[in-house]
Amino acid sequence: MALSYKARRRLSLVVLLVVMPLYIIIAAAIMSRAGYWFIDLGWFGKVLQFCIYVILGVAWIFPFKSVFMGVGQADPDAEEEQ
């Protein structure tokens, strides 16, 4: 079932205001615990840690890609004013 434009706008707002901060907290908590594992690896550990941060920073959008598609555009269901 496809979501309407208004439903996608509301859901995208919920994702940005609720889900995204929770994801950031969880990802930061995981990486703060995992950071101790990278200390013994020297410079490679820092590069590996950076790569994991980049992956975590991009990975959250894939499940919500369909929600955010077209949200910034004009409402396609609205009648055009003439």
C-alpha positions in Angstrom: 0.0 0.0 0.0 1.5 3.3 -1.0 1.5 6.1 1.5 -0.1 9.4 0.6 1.9 12.6 0.4 0.7 13.9 3.8 1.4 10.5 5.4 5.0 10.5 4.0 5.5 14.1 5.3 4.3 13.2 8.8 6.3 9.9 8.8 9.5 11.7 7.7 9.0 14.2 10.5 8.7 11.4 13.0 11.8 9.7 11.6 13.9 12.9 11.8 12.7 13.9 15.3 12.4 10.5 17.0 14.1 7.7 15.2 17.2 9.5 14.1 18.2 10.8 17.6 17.6 7.3 19.0 19.8 5.8 16.2 22.5 8.3 16.9 22.5 7.5 20.6 22.6 3.7 19.9 25.4 4.0 17.3 27.5 6.3 19.6 27.1 3.9 22.5 28.1 0.9 20.4 31.1 2.8 19.0 32.2 4.0 22.4 32.3 0.4 23.6 34.0 -0.8 20.5 36.5 2.0 20.5 38.6 0.1 23.1 39.1 -2.7 20.6 40.6 -0.4 18.0 43.3 1.1 20.4 45.6 -1.8 20.0 45.5 -1.6 16.2 47.3 1.8 15.9 46.6 3.8 12.8 44.7 1.0 11.1 42.3 1.0 14.1 41.6 4.7 13.5 41.0 4.2 9.8 38.7 1.2 10.6 36.8 3.2 13.2 36.3 6.1 10.7 35.0 3.7 8.1 32.5 2.3 10.6 31.3 5.8 11.5 30.8 6.6 7.8 28.9 3.3 7.2 26.7 4.0 10.3 26.1 7.6 9.1 24.9 6.5 5.7 23.1 3.2 6.5 20.2 4.7 8.4 18.7 6.2 5.2 18.2 3.0 3.2 15.2 1.7 5.2 13.6 5.2 5.0 14.4 6.0 1.4 10.9 5.6 0.2 9.5 7.8 2.9 11.7 10.7 2.0 11.3 10.5 -1.8 9.5 13.6 -3.0 8.7 15.1 0.4 10.4 18.4 -0.5 8.3 18.7 -3.7 4.9 20.3 -4.0 1.9 18.1 -3.1 1.0 16.1 -6.3 -2.5 15.5 -5.0 -3.3 19.1 -4.5 -5.4 20.9 -7.1 -3.4 23.5 -9.1 -4.5 27.1 -8.6 -5.1 29.0 -11.8 
